[in-house]
Amino acid sequence: MKEEISATLKSSETEDFFDYNVVRPMGYLWAKLFARMGMHPNTVTIISMIIGAASCFFFAHGSFRYEGSCGLILNLVGFLLLFWAYVYDCTDGQLARMTGKKSKLGRILDGAAGYAWYIPIYAALVYRFYIHHSWEFGLLGIEETPTNALIATGVIFVLGFISGVFCLAGQQRTADYYIQVHLFFLKGEKGSELDNSVKQREIYEQMPATATWMERLIQKTYITYTLQQERRTPQFQKLMARLKEKYGDSDNIPQNVRNTIHANSLKLMKFVFMLVFNFRTLFLCLFCFFDLPAEYFLFEIIVIGLIERYTIRRHEAFCKKIVSEI
């Protein structure tokens, strides 16, 4: 059973303990069922988006402090729906590897799933703060008036916007990129989905006249996605350019060079895992259960933001060192 599950994974090294031992086995069972039903992986991704987005209605309720046991249960339902969505988000990749139904659209949809879940949830948390904010007002000595409630909610909206649009999006792009980088040096070009904006732009420019506007939009979106990843990792881009200059094809990169990059990358995986679902959602739910949803935005901006910066700095540092040694 473990070997069958492992065959549907990119690599055990890019899975944290909880994913490898809990989420992936569940995803494997769902993937087997969906394969028998003839379901396409992209359909599973879309279902996961719908389930995850639906959790926002439950997170919009106050927890025990404001709405008693009923509120706590509603928040728990929200967490369970979000977890269910995440299992399906893992299932789609396992199903794609199981059936061979991989596509560029699938990769883009998979990357967009997190936004489809969290953006509605963040909007719900802003609304929730507008309804329930007496603890924060009492702590800060703010008088409870309609005007103060609107002003404070406006501030929380700005924090939520920064948290969702800038932090969440950037942190997930960073994590996805470093996972693909790790797979590239672990399993080679065929074992990863490490793309670059130059190649993706060439694909866009060579698209036939018969390509639909949707296909063109998807490709342009992916160009932007890869370009944003590259801009955050200038030293890694220099390393890749140096490797291409010296060895040409990626298959010609010496194994000792691959091993060095892989070993350094592996040390950072524990920080990469903090930028994705499990770590983020654990704290999102804790803040919601304790009726402090607005404070979660600060946690994501400051704490997870610092983890991302540290990860990038460490990764860029070893890339720079390796370039100087090659």
N, C-alpha and C positions, 0 to 999 in steps of 0.2 A: 504493500500500500504506500509506504513512504517513498519508494522508488518511483511509483506511478505519479505521485504528487510532485516530486522533484522534477520530473520530466516536463511538467507544465509551468515551471518557474524559470525566470531569467537566470537566477543564481541564488543559492542560499546565503551568499555573502551580502546580497542587497535586500535581505529580508531581516527585520528585527525579530526578537524572540517571540513576541506575541503574534506577529504575522505568520511566522514560520510554523508555530505550533498550534495556533487556533484559527486564524483567518484563512490561511491557505488551504488547510484540510477542508474547511467548510466550503470554500470557493471551488475546490476540486469536485465535491459532491454535486454542487449546483451545476458546474460545467458539464459533468457527465449527463445530468438530467437535460440540460439545454441542448446538448449535442444530439441526444436521442430525439428531441423535439424538432431538430433542424433549425434552431434559433441562431441568428447571426450575432456575433459578439457586439456589433454596434447597437443592436436592439437592447442587449443587456445593459450597455452603457447608458442608453437613454432612459431605461427603466430606473437605473440607479440614480440618475439626475432627478427624476420625478419624485422618487421616495425621499431622497435627501432634502430636496426643496420643501417637501410637505412637512418636514420636521419643524419648520419655522413657526407653524401655527401653534405648536406645543411649547416651543421656547419663548413665545410671546407672552406666556402666562408667568406670573410671579410664582416663586416656589413657596416653601413652608412659611417663611417670614410674613408673606403678604397674602397668600391664598390657602394656607393650611395644607393638610394632607392631600387634598385634591390637586393643588398646585404642584406639590412635589411629584405626584404620580404623573401629571401632565408633562413635567420636565423629563421624567424618566422615560416616558413614551417617546419624547423628542429624541433623547439619546439613543434609544433602541432603533428608531427609524434611521437615524444617521449612521449607526453601526451597520444596519442592514444594507443601506446604500453603499457603504464602504466594502462590504463583503461582495456585493455585485460588481463594484468597480474593480475588485481583484479578480472576480470570476471572469470578466470579459477577456482579460489578457490570457488567463489560463485556457479559456475556451478557444481563443484564437490560436494559441500554440497547439492545442489538442486537435483542432480541425484543420489548421493551416489557413484559416480565413483571416489573414492580416491585411491591413489597408492603411493608407496615409490618413484617411478620414478617421479611422479607428484610433490612431495615435493622437490626433487633434482632439477628438471627442473625449478620450481618456484624460488628457490634460485639462480639458475644460470642465470635467465633472466636479472637481473641487469648488470651482467658482459657482457652478450651478447650485451647489449645496449651501455654501457659506454666505454668499451675497444676500439671499433671502433671509437667512438666519440673522445676519448682522442688521438688516433692516428691522427684523422683528425685535431684536434687542434694543434698538433705539426707541421703538414704540413702547416696549416694556418699561424702559426707563421713564418715559413720559408719564406712564400710568403709575408706576411704583418707584418713587425716589425719596421717600421720607427718611430713610436711614442716612443717605448721603447728605440730604439737606440738614438733618439734625447734627451730623458730624461736623459739617462746615459752618453751621450757624446761619443757614440761609432761610429766610422767611418763606413759608409756603404760600405763594401767590401764583395765579395763572401766568403772569408775565415772567416771573422767575423760572417757572416750570418750562416755558417756551424757550427762554434764553439758555437754560441748562441743557435742554434737549438738543438745541442747535449745536452746542459745544460737543455733545456726545455724538451727534450726527457727523460732525467734522472728524472726530476721532475714529468713528466707524468707517468713514470713507477712506481715511488714510490707512487704517488697518486692513480693510478689504482690498482696495484697489492697488495700493502700493506694496504693503507688507506681505499679505497673503499671496498675491500674484508673483511677486519677486522671489519670495522664499520657496514657493513650489517650483518655479522655473529653475532656481539654483539647485534644489534637491534632485530634480529630474535630470539635469545636466550632469551632475557629479555621479549619479547612478549610471548613466550611459557611458561616461568617461571610464568609470571603474570596469564596466562590462567590456569595453573596447580593449583594455589592456589585459583583462582576464581571459576573454573568449575570442578576441579578434573582431574584425569588422562585421562579420556575419552574425556574431553573437550579441551585437548591440544595435541600438538605434541612434548612434551618435551622428548627427547631421550637421551640416554647416550652411550658412546663409548663401555663400557663393554658388554652391551646387544647387540649392533650392531655387535660387533666382534663375539659373540656367534652365532648370526644369520648367519654370514658369514661362520663360521667353520662348521655349521650344514647344509649348503646348499647341496642339493643332487648332485650326480655326473652328473646328466643330466642338471644342470644349465649351461646356456650359458656363454661365456666369458664376454658378455655385462652385464649380470645380476651380475656377480662377480665384474666387474669393478665399476658398480653403487654402490654396497654395500660397496666396499672398499673406494670409494670416500666419501660415507656418514659417514663411520667410522672416516676418517680424519677430516671431517667437524665437527662432534660432539666432537672429541678430542680437536680440536683447540678452541672450545667454552669453554670446561671445563678448559683448561689451563689458560684462561683469568679470570676465576672466582673461585679461590681456596677456598675462604671463603664460597661461596654458595655451593660448593661441600662438605665442612665440615658440613654445615647445613643439606643438604640432607642425609649425612651419619648418622648424629646424630638423625634425624627424623626417619630414618629406624631402627636404633639401639633401639630407645625407643618405637616406636609405630608399627614397623613392616610394614604392608601394608599401602599404602598411604591413604586408606579409613579410617584408624584408627586415623589419625592426628586430634587432637581436633579442634573444630571450632574456638576457641579463638586464637589458634596458627595460623591457616589459615588466620583469620581476621587481625592479626598483620602483617604478611608477606604481605598480599594483600594491606593493607593500606600504608605500606612503599613503595611497588612496584608502586602503583598508583601515588604517588608523583613524581616518576621519569619518568612516561610515556611521559611527555612533552619534556624531553631531549632525550628519545628514538626516538620520532618522528623526531627529528632533524638529526638523523642518516640515515633516509630512504629517499624515493624519493622526496617528496614535497619540503622540505627545501633545499636539495642538488641541485635539478633541477632548483629551483627558482634562485639561485645564479649562477648556470652554465649559464643559459640563460641571466641573467643580465650582466655578464662578457662578454658574446659573443655579445650581442646587443651593448655594449659600446666598442667593439673591444679590449678587454683585456682578451682573452681566456687563455693565459699563466698564468696570475695572478690567474686564478681560481684554478690551481694546488696548489699554495701556500695557498689559502683559504681552500682547502680541507685538506691539510696536517696539517696546523696550527690550524685554527678555528674549523673545524669539529673534528679534532684530539683531541683538548682540551676538546670539549664537550663529546667525547667518554670517555676520561680518567676520567673526572669528574663524568660521569654516573656510570662507573665501580667502582670508589672509593666510591661513595655514596652507591651503592648497596652492595658492599663488607662490608662496615662499618655496615650497619644494619643487615646483615647476621651474622657477627661476634658477635654483641650484642645479637641477639636472641639465638645463640648457647650457650652463657654464661648464659642465663637465663633459658634455658630448663633443 
